[in-house]
Amino acid sequence: MQSHTIDKSSFTLPADEVLVVRRLKRHLRLKSNTEVVRRALRELEAKIDREKLRAQFQEASLLVRKVNRQDMADLDRTVGDDLA
């Protein structure tokens, strides 16, 4: 039977990345290096979600533009027939 518990993890970072974590810890006034990593992960996840949402809006916008062009072309024909 598989366990569904979350295990603790430990990561080893190269020295230059540890320096970045420590610098961010001081700059952000966080209590631990772990908090720096947690915040970075949340920010990365939020950024990905925003990019997905932006792509969905762009796709919807393109579809609406296409429909609007078709509708305008149809209306232009009716104006030409003096029906509008």
Secondary structure, 3 states (H helix, E strand, C coil): CCCCCCCCCCCCCCHHHHHHHHHHHHHHCCCCHHHHHHHHHHHHHHHHHHHHHHHHHHHHHHHHHHHHHHHHHHHHHHHHCCCC
